[in-house]
Amino acid sequence: MKNTVYSKAASAALCLAAAASLASCAIPFKQPVYTAPSTAPAPTTEATEAPATTPAATEDTDPVSAGNPYEGFIDGFKKAVNEPQGAWYYGPDVDPASVSDDAVGIPTTSIWDGSFSYILYDMDRDGTDELFIGEEVADQGDVRINIFGVVTVADGKCKVVAAGWERSELTYLGGTSFFETGSSGSNFQAASLYTYNSSKKALDLICTIEYETKEDGKTSIEFFEGENGKVKSNVASGKDKEAQTKFEQARKDASKDKNELLGKEWTKVSFK
């Protein structure tokens, strides 16, 4: 089994266009297998002219107001992008030169174009909001929450628990569920489902499906289950049609919770 694409170690270029070659597999990578019904609230009298399902982020030149536990993280992130010392930002309390191999960081280069948007939301209902950096986007008719980073507070310090980047797309499904797609080459693509573990302050793997195109042009499909947050076994628990069926059901199960971020207003922050 290949390493899951969530790891920043999967550094080969993301070739989502190559997913077109997998059309016969019935799981295109730019369009999720299962789309939960839109839960965006009806627009209020204060709504802008933007559609309710794709609200424009609110401009805020000083977004880190009193009471925001992520004030230091946001300020540090802006500085890390403006004055990059490395490819990843791990938080104001983390020395990038001494991070562990499994540490998760938010990319500081390439994907940013002058600003970013965030929203505070308590996805695990533990009384502490998580910081979501991302945006609501409409992609091939599917409205989804595209994630660049999710941050929580652990032992009084900010910790990045999830991140998407130009080589790995991460989508928030609602509840504590996340969906990821990526590739480590034109002949290998994968998709994974994760759930946020509030106790560990980390994402636990639910399952992964992998597509690998062989030299003869045939594509093999394998399904791997998660256990205790990691891959249960390097031996696939399903192949080809069975693998697709298992992953589609897992995706449907992971999308059962209402996605309360759909239709919500995000705060837009300039890097200037």
C-alpha positions, 0 to 999 in steps of 0.5 A, a space after each residue: 500500500 502506498 503512503 496515504 496522500 494526507 502525509 506531506 511526504 507525498 511530494 509528487 505533483 498532484 495530477 488530478 487531470 489524470 483522474 480522467 483516465 479512471 472514468 471507468 472506475 466511477 469515482 472521479 476525483 474532482 467530484 465526490 462519490 456521495 454528495 450530502 444534501 445542501 444544508 445552507 440556511 435560507 438568506 436573511 434580510 441582511 444577505 448580500 447579493 451573492 448566492 446563499 450557497 456561495 457567500 462572499 467572505 467578509 473583509 476585515 482588516 483587523 479580524 482577530 478580535 478580543 476573545 479569539 484564541 487563535 489571534 497569535 496563530 493568525 498573526 504568525 501565519 500572516 508573517 510566515 506567508 509574507 516572510 517564509 522561512 519554510 514551506 509549512 507553518 505549524 503555529 506560533 509555539 512550534 520551532 519548524 526546525 524541530 518538528 516531528 515527522 508526523 507534524 501537520 503544517 499549513 503551506 506558506 507558499 504557492 496556494 495563496 493569492 493575497 488573502 485567506 478566509 477563516 471561520 471558527 466552529 466547534 466541530 466536536 462540541 467540546 466547548 472550544 472552537 476550531 479554526 478552519 482556514 478555507 472557503 466554500 466553493 462550487 465545483 462541478 455542481 457540488 457545493 463543498 467546504 475546501 480546507 487549507 487548514 484546521 487548527 485546535 487548542 491542545 494543552 493551551 497551544 495551537 495545533 494544526 490537525 489537518 491541512 489541504 494544499 495544492 497536491 492534496 485536496 481536503 474537503 470538510 463533510 460535516 460533523 467530524 468527517 473529512 474527505 481527501 483526494 490526491 495523487 503521487 503520479 499520473 498512474 496512481 491516485 487515492 482518496 481517503 476518509 478521516 474523522 477528527 479524534 477529539 482526545 488525540 487532537 488529530 485525524 483518524 483514518 477511516 479508509 482509503 481507496 487506491 487506483 493504480 494504472 499498470 504498464 498494460 493500461 489496466 487499473 487496479 483498485 484496492 480498498 484499505 480499512 482504518 483501525 485505531 486511526 491508521 491503516 489496519 493492514 497492508 493487505 487490501 480488504 476489497 478490490 475492484 468493484 468490491 473496493 468501490 462499493 465499500 468506499 462509496 458506502 463509507 463516504 455516505 456514512 461519513 456524510 450523514 451529519 449536517 454540514 453547518 459550515 455550508 452557507 456561513 460567512 467567512 472572515 477574509 484576511 489580507 496578507 498585507 
